[in-house]
Amino acid sequence: MLDVFLAGLVAEWVRKIILAPLDTLTVRLQVERDAQKGRSRNPLVRDAAGIVQQLRQPMDLYSGLGLGLISAVPQAMVYMPTYELCSTILRGSSVQVQLASVATGIACSIVRVPTGVIKTRIQCGVGPASQVIADAIACGWADLYVGWRASCLLDILHAVIQFTALEQFRRLAQLTGGGPATDAVVGLLTGFITAAATEPLDVVVTRLRVQHRGPSDKHDGVQKPGYSGLLDALRRIAREEGFVTLWRGVLPRFMYRALGSFIWYPVYVQARELFSMGSSSPMGGTGLRDPGYDAEGQEGHVPSNMGQTQ
């Protein structure tokens, strides 16, 4: 199991470092409120305009990266190990992938949400990292786990969709003989599908996290909505800003998830080969090259994120 943890951690660090600007762009676009429903209703057009504006300060897009790298450690300890363990226990079941995905989503949300809340607020410019952390701690566990139910649902849906798609693409990829290029394409397609299906929930989770909580949080752009929960946020966003607003940030998130899978999956497979070399573990193997081995995957947030996310 150590090889699973190490491979997942290495893959997550590589992904976060390379794609940190896209993660920050996604968060900032998602929290932008739009009361002018008459503007362009195409979220891709609005995202493109927002990205051009944000790129004026490129180094600022690495906000929260340090915390993201630290949070990757506990996420890696539960993400793939949980999925691998559950897949082994449920081997042969017709719902093996789905049940293992649900367990993985719940486990990830427990360890990912507190650091995800703080990182999201830092990315949105709520305040300096030290101030944001102090405010969150001062408000207690309730603030660190704000929006946890929405995050948990997002993680479960993300994991179910991701691993189901990944398993199907993996079977098709076996027909080509596998290889690093095939691994990357599998990850790319999986990322596209997962991002498209879970974007509305991701928007809600982001907005719930950055609502005004701490005594030092004075950021006007993120403290006003006052959503009471998942359903209230979905209803009010659709009514006040237009239904398509639920897909704000979809362009950088598409790129983040798709490229994240494109990077994460082949890195994970190769790192798993390296760390499990000579191992006799029953869960050893390299995914695509071992027909009897269960599907591999990555966070969004996970994690992304697990994440995604996160």
TABELHU-V767523 format. One record per residue. N is the residue number from 1. RES is the residue in one small letter. NEAR is the number of other C-alpha atoms within 10 Angstrom. D_FIRST is the distance of its C-alpha to the first C-alpha in Angstrom with 1 decimal. Layout:
n res near d_first
N RES NEAR D_FIRST
N RES NEAR D_FIRST
This chain:
n res near d_first
1 m 16 0.0
2 l 12 3.8
3 d 20 5.4
4 v 25 5.2
5 f 21 6.6
6 l 19 8.9
7 a 23 10.1
8 g 31 10.9
9 l 24 12.6
10 v 18 14.6
11 a 25 15.7
12 e 29 16.7
13 w 19 18.7
14 v 16 20.4
15 r 24 21.4
16 k 25 22.7
17 i 14 24.8
18 i 13 26.4
19 l 21 27.1
20 a 17 28.0
21 p 22 31.7
22 l 21 31.1
23 d 28 29.1
24 t 25 32.0
25 l 24 34.6
26 t 27 33.0
27 v 24 33.1
28 r 23 36.7
29 l 23 38.0
30 q 26 36.6
31 v 22 38.3
32 e 16 41.7
33 r 17 44.1
34 d 13 46.7
35 a 12 49.8
36 q 11 51.7
37 k 14 50.6
38 g 9 53.3
39 r 9 51.3
40 s 11 49.4
41 r 14 47.3
42 n 12 45.0
43 p 17 41.8
44 l 16 41.1
45 v 13 44.5
46 r 18 44.1
47 d 21 40.7
48 a 15 42.0
49 a 11 44.8
50 g 17 42.5
51 i 19 40.3
52 v 9 43.4
53 q 10 44.5
54 q 17 41.1
55 l 13 40.9
56 r 10 43.9
57 q 8 41.6
58 p 9 38.6
59 m 9 37.0
60 d 14 37.1
61 l 21 34.6
62 y 18 31.8
63 s 22 32.4
64 g 23 29.3
65 l 20 27.0
66 g 12 26.1
67 l 15 25.1
68 g 24 23.1
69 l 16 21.1
70 i 12 20.5
71 s 21 19.5
72 a 29 16.9
73 v 18 14.7
74 p 14 14.4
75 q 30 14.4
76 a 28 11.3
77 m 19 9.6
78 v 20 10.7
79 y 33 11.7
80 m 23 9.3
81 p 20 6.6
82 t 22 9.9
83 y 26 11.3
84 e 23 8.7
85 l 15 8.8
86 c 19 12.6
87 s 23 13.2
88 t 16 12.0
89 i 12 14.2
90 l 15 17.0
91 r 15 16.9
92 g 9 20.6
93 s 11 21.9
94 s 9 24.4
95 v 12 22.9
96 q 17 19.2
97 v 24 18.8
98 q 20 21.1
99 l 19 19.7
100 a 24 16.1
101 s 28 17.7
102 v 21 19.8
103 a 18 17.0
104 t 26 15.2
105 g 32 18.7
106 i 22 19.5
107 a 20 16.4
108 c 34 16.9
109 s 32 20.6
110 i 16 20.3
111 v 21 18.7
112 r 31 20.3
113 v 27 23.9
114 p 20 25.2
115 t 19 24.4
116 g 29 25.4
117 v 25 28.7
118 i 25 29.5
119 k 25 28.5
120 t 24 30.6
121 r 29 33.6
122 i 23 33.4
123 q 25 33.4
124 c 24 36.4
125 g 18 38.3
126 v 23 38.7
127 g 17 39.0
128 p 14 37.5
129 a 18 33.9
130 s 9 35.0
131 q 16 37.4
132 v 22 35.1
133 i 19 32.5
134 a 15 35.3
135 d 20 36.7
136 a 23 33.5
137 i 15 32.9
138 a 14 36.6
139 c 13 36.4
140 g 11 33.5
141 w 11 30.5
142 a 12 32.7
143 d 19 33.0
144 l 21 29.4
145 y 21 28.5
146 v 20 31.6
147 g 23 31.1
148 w 23 27.8
149 r 15 28.9
150 a 20 29.7
151 s 34 26.4
152 c 23 24.5
153 l 19 26.6
154 l 29 26.1
155 d 37 22.3
156 i 25 22.4
157 l 20 24.9
158 h 35 23.2
159 a 36 19.9
160 v 22 22.0
161 i 21 24.2
162 q 28 21.6
163 f 25 19.2
164 t 20 22.4
165 a 20 24.0
166 l 25 21.0
167 e 20 20.7
168 q 13 24.4
169 f 20 24.5
170 r 24 21.7
171 r 14 23.9
172 l 14 26.9
173 a 18 25.2
174 q 16 24.4
175 l 8 28.1
176 t 9 28.5
177 g 10 26.0
178 g 18 23.4
179 g 15 23.1
180 p 14 22.5
181 a 11 25.7
182 t 19 24.9
183 d 26 21.4
184 a 21 23.4
185 v 20 26.1
186 v 27 23.7
187 g 29 22.2
188 l 23 25.8
189 l 19 27.2
190 t 26 24.4
191 g 30 25.1
192 f 20 28.8
193 i 18 28.7
194 t 24 26.3
195 a 25 28.4
196 a 15 31.7
197 a 14 30.8
198 t 18 29.4
199 e 21 31.8
200 p 21 34.3
201 l 21 31.7
202 d 32 30.3
203 v 24 33.9
204 v 25 34.4
205 v 27 31.2
206 t 25 32.3
207 r 25 35.8
208 l 26 34.8
209 r 26 32.8
210 v 28 35.6
211 q 22 38.5
212 h 20 40.5
213 r 16 39.0
214 g 18 39.4
215 p 13 42.8
216 s 14 42.6
217 d 20 41.5
218 k 13 44.6
219 h 16 43.4
220 d 10 45.9
221 g 16 43.9
222 v 23 41.1
223 q 17 42.6
224 k 11 45.3
225 p 16 43.8
226 g 13 42.8
227 y 19 40.7
228 s 10 40.2
229 g 16 37.1
230 l 19 35.5
231 l 12 38.5
232 d 13 41.1
233 a 21 39.5
234 l 18 39.4
235 r 13 43.0
236 r 14 44.4
237 i 22 42.8
238 a 14 44.2
239 r 13 47.6
240 e 14 48.2
241 e 16 46.6
242 g 17 46.4
243 f 17 43.7
244 v 15 42.6
245 t 25 41.6
246 l 21 38.4
247 w 22 37.4
248 r 28 38.3
249 g 30 35.8
250 v 26 34.7
251 l 22 35.6
252 p 23 33.3
253 r 29 30.6
254 f 21 31.0
255 m 19 30.6
256 y 28 27.7
257 r 37 25.7
258 a 24 26.7
259 l 21 26.4
260 g 30 23.2
261 s 29 21.7
262 f 24 23.5
263 i 24 21.9
264 w 29 18.4
265 y 26 17.6
266 p 22 18.6
267 v 22 17.2
268 y 28 13.7
269 v 24 14.2
270 q 17 15.6
271 a 21 13.2
272 r 24 10.3
273 e 19 12.7
274 l 13 13.4
275 f 16 10.1
276 s 21 9.0
277 m 12 12.7
278 g 9 13.4
279 s 12 10.1
280 s 9 11.0
281 s 10 7.8
282 p 9 9.6
283 m 18 7.5
284 g 20 8.3
285 g 20 11.4
286 t 20 13.3
287 g 23 14.6
288 l 26 18.3
289 r 16 18.6
290 d 12 17.1
291 p 13 19.3
292 g 9 17.3
293 y 18 14.2
294 d 22 14.1
295 a 22 15.3
296 e 21 13.7
297 g 28 15.6
298 q 34 16.4
299 e 32 17.8
300 g 27 21.8
301 h 27 21.8
302 v 26 19.9
303 p 27 18.6
304 s 27 20.3
305 n 30 19.7
306 m 34 19.2
307 g 27 21.8
308 q 27 22.9
309 t 29 24.2
310 q 30 23.2
